[in-house]
């Protein structure tokens, strides 16, 4: 059974979201998603500086099995992509909760009500 950190929020698309003290949201993929993907070989987060809507595709992760889209958990501006993953995308395999993909600054009034708690996410994946 994968670890599901209780201090994070989750999407039903298997992203995690950490709400930071500075108001930004750090986003990555869950251990469950990483396990389903297999070995990650390429990460492309290409919307830095763009305004996105919650649920909008903001990049892709390529593994030995598939290419999958990554979605914004909240509406806002993509402020940063993790530069380390351009050189070492396999870090997502080693530590999916420590290897963030991108950061978003939510727009004023952006809702996070649709995000799942750790318990709700565990039920979603049958953990």
GUFIKOL-75420 format. One record per atom (N, C-alpha, C, O): residue in one letter; z, x, y. Coordinates in steps of 0.001 Angstrom, whole numbers, plus 500000, padded with zeros to 6 digits. Layout:
REM residues N
AZXY
...
END
This chain:
REM residues 127
X500000500838498822
X500000500000500000
X500000500882501240
X500841501771501368
X499049500639502169
X498975501477503364
X500140501189504315
X500679500084504364
X500498502214505055
X501514502057506087
X500915501260507241
X499770501489507633
X501682500339507776
X501242499541508923
X502324499665509998
X503319498942509959
X502131500584510964
X503153500781511992
X503481499487512732
X502586498751513148
X504770499222512889
X505233497982513509
X505110497984515032
X505168496923515653
X504938499171515649
X504866499240517104
X503452499042517647
X503238499133518856
X502495498774516777
X501111498569517183
X500720497108517033
X501401496338516356
X499619496736517672
X498983495437517476
X497671495691516732
X497165496813516715
X497130494642516119
X495964494809515250
X494922493730515504
X495240492628515949
X493667494072515212
X492595493084515272
X492206492708513849
X492506493434512901
X491542491578513709
X491074491222512376
X489831492023511988
X489307491870510885
X489359492885512911
X488275493833512610
X488831495200512206
X488070496153512042
X490155495301512043
X490839496496511533
X490961497639512536
X490971498810512157
X491054497284513835
X491431498272514836
X492909498114515132
X493465497023515001
X493546499209515534
X494917499127516031
X494894499357517540
X493996500014518066
X495891498809518223
X495996498937519677
X497437499272520039
X498375498592519624
X497593500342520826
X498914500729521311
X498914500557522833
X498101501159523534
X499825499738523329
X499937499484524760
X500809500575525371
X501998500676525066
X500206501392526238
X500873502566526807
X501640502204528084
X501376501177528710
X502590503061528456
X503408502846529651
X502567502826530925
X502942502171531898
X501429503537530937
X500585503580532140
X499650502375532249
X498833502307533167
X499766501425531318
X498952500218531370
X497682500272530553
X497012499253530386
X497332501451530035
X496134501541529204
X496452501130527771
X497612501024527372
X495391500905527017
X495518500572525597
X494758501625524812
X493558501810525011
X495454502314523921
X494848503313523049
X494442502609521761
X495206501813521216
X493225502908521270
X492658502174520142
X492187503125519051
X491629504186519333
X492419502730517800
X491914503482516653
X491618502513515521
X491666501297515705
X491314503056514352
X491115502195513187
X492316502322512263
X492995503348512238
X492562501277511519
X493716501243510626
X493474502073509368
X492341502427509042
X494564502370508676
X494467503080507403
X493656502255506404
X492905502812505604
X493806500946506450
X493026500071505566
X491529500233505835
X490734500342504901
X491148500249507120
X489741500430507482
X489239501793507014
X488143501907506466
X490050502818507235
X489641504164506824
X489428504217505323
X488460504814504853
X490321503599504567
X490194503592503111
X488913502879502681
X488220503332501771
X488602501756503343
X487382501009503027
X486131501816503368
X485140501771502639
X486179502555504477
X485028503352504901
X484807504576504022
X483666504951503752
X485881505192503580
X485762506479502900
X485739507591503931
X486210507413505054
X485202508720503559
X485224509899504425
X484390509693505685
X483174509513505618
X485067509722506840
X484397509590508127
X483718510913508458
X484329511978508372
X482417510828508846
X481651512040509137
X481143512100510578
X480703513155511035
X481203510953511310
X480707510933512682
X481357509778513435
X481501508676512906
X481751510050514687
X482323509021515548
X481540509024516853
X481364510074517471
X481065507843517278
X480304507726518513
X480891506607519361
X480686505427519079
X481619506987520397
X482160506033521363
X481398506297522659
X481666507279523350
X480452505422522987
X479469505713524027
X479570504854525284
X478670504908526122
X480610504080525443
X480679503179526588
X481708503588527642
X482165502737528404
X482082504856527705
X483066505307528691
X482578504959530104
X481441505249530476
X483470504329530876
X483144503923532232
X482612502504532339
X482419502005533448
X482373501853531230
X481811500499531248
X482896499445531091
X483915499662530435
X482647498302531709
X483505497130531527
X483066496431530244
X481876496203530027
X484035496094529398
X483727495429528135
X484606494198527967
X485677494097528564
X484148493285527163
X484905492090526827
X485619492310525500
X485135493062524654
X486756491665525311
X487443491726524020
X486474491295522937
X485797490276523071
X486407492067521865
X485512491767520758
X484143492401520873
X483345492315519940
X483852493044522013
X482552493688522213
X482511495028521487
X483498495763521482
X481373495349520874
X481191496638520208
X481182497747521252
X480482497652522260
X481965498805521006
X482052499917521952
X481636501247521345
X481643502270522030
X481279501246520082
X480852502467519429
X480734502257517934
X480846501142517427
X480503503367517242
X480352503297515785
X481114504431515103
X481383505483515681
X481440504161513857
X482005505176512972
X481083505255511763
X480747504242511150
X480688506465511437
X479827506669510276
X480639507375509193
X481316508372509444
X480551506834508000
X481217507466506854
X480165507754505798
X478983507465505984
X480608508327504688
X479682508589503596
X479187507287502975
X478167507279502285
X479899506188503212
X479539504893502639
X478736504006503584
X477843503288503136
X479034504038504884
X478456503052505796
X478611503474507252
X479337504414507575
X477906502747508121
X478105502844509562
X478685501505509987
X478144500453509646
X479785501544510730
X480428500308511158
X480702500354512657
X480947501419513224
X480658499202513279
X480940499116514704
X482445499067514937
X483213498605514093
X482839499555516101
X484227499481516562
X484229498566517773
X483339498643518620
X485241497693517855
X485280496667518887
X486467496846519824
X487523497338519424
X486281496444521061
X487365496481522055
X488378495389521725
X487991494237521530
X489669495724521659
X490677494708521372
X491032493845522577
X491524492727522421
X490781494363523782
X491057493628525019
X489904493875525998
X489165494851525867
X489763492994526965
X488748493162528012
X489231494197529019
X490409494227529374
X488319495042529473
X488680496048530458
X487637497135530565
X486501496969530119
X488030498257531164
X487137499399531340
X487493500487530328
X488650500890530209
X486483500947529610
X486686502072528688
X486860503313529554
X485948503690530290
X488029503952529470
X488327505086530347
X488160506439529677
X487999507455530353
X488197506454528358
X488168507751527673
X487807507555526208
X488160506549525593
X487098508536525665
X486868508623524225
X487549509913523766
X487633510879524524
X488024509924522547
X488744511092522034
X487755512238521808
X486960512185520870
X487793513276522659
X486822514363522536
X486985515163521245
X486015515748520762
X488167515201520688
X488404515973519466
X487600515424518287
X487212516176517393
X487349514106518288
X486640513501517156
X485151513824517150
X484497513682516117
X484605514256518283
X483205514684518312
X483028515927517438
X482013516082516760
X484023516802517463
X483972518041516686
X484567517886515290
X484102518510514336
X485599517047515175
X486301516894513899
X486536515420513567
X487675514953513587
X485456514682513261
X485618513256512962
X486465513000511720
X487012511911511550
X486570513997510860
X487362513841509634
X488852513682509909
X489605513327509002
X489296513937511141
X490700513720511483
X491097512260511287
X492259511966511006
X490134511338511435
X490405509924511187
X490827509723509728
X491655508862509434
X490257510517508819
X490620510419507399
X492053510888507174
X492801510287506403
X492426511964507854
X493732512579507654
X494861511785508291
X495960511720507739
X494603511175509454
X495658510488510193
X495068509359511043
X494903509519512252
X494746508213510415
X494101507147511179
X494935506618512346
X494370506147513333
X496260506686512257
X497091506188513348
X497369507257514404
X497861506936515486
X497066508504514112
X497229509583515077
X495917509978515734
X495909510659516759
X494811509551515146
X493486509905515652
X492882508716516390
X492117507938515820
X493232508589517650
X492721507484518452
X491242507676518727
X490741508800518725
X490543506568518965
X489105506597519211
X488761506519520696
X487944507293521197
X489398505569521396
X489110505392522820
X490294504728523506
X491217504229522861
X490238504738524850
X491264504085525653
X490582503092526589
X489480503330527084
X491260501989526814
X490731500957527698
X491815500563528698
X492988500422528350
X491389500389529954
X492298499888530988
X492010498395531114
X490959498007531624
X492936497556530653
X492684496109530672
X492475495577532082
X493090496049533038
X491594494586532194
X491419493894533471
X492666493056533720
X493368492681532781
X492935492768534975
X494080491936535332
X493972490595534614
X492943489921534667
X495038490234533955
X495062488959533248
X494435488985531867
X494324487942531223
X494015490174531391
X493410490264530055
X494425489799529011
X495586490206529039
X493991488970528122
X494881488427527100
X494917489330525870
X493906489893525452
X496107489443525314
X496255490141524038
X496860489197523001
X497305489628521937
X496869487908523325
X497465486913522435
X496786486834521071
X497408486439520085
X495507487211521016
X494752487135519773
X495058488304518816
X494674488270517647
X495741489319519314
X496052490476518472
X497157490133517487
X498017489295517760
X497117490789516347
X498045490510515257
X499232491464515279
X499103492622515675
X500387490967514850
X501549491836514634
X501330492600513332
X500399492304512583
X502189493581513064
X502089494331511806
X502206493389510606
X501469493533509631
X503126492430510674
X503299491479509582
X502081490600509369
X501670490352508236
X501506490132510472
X500299489303510378
X499127490101509818
X498341489592509019
X499019491369510249
X497939492221509743
X498132492494508252
X497167492487507488
X499375492734507839
X499654492964506416
X499201491773505583
X498625491947504509
X499456490576506069
X499001489363505355
X497484489313505296
X496915488953504265
X496817489675506407
X495374489650506470
X494744490533505382
X493770490146504736
X495319491715505198
X494735492650504222
X495368492530502836
X494999493262501918
X496313491614502686
X496934491414501395
X497909492500500986
X498109492764499801
X498521493135502000
X499464494228501712
X500880493677501528
X501812494441501278
END
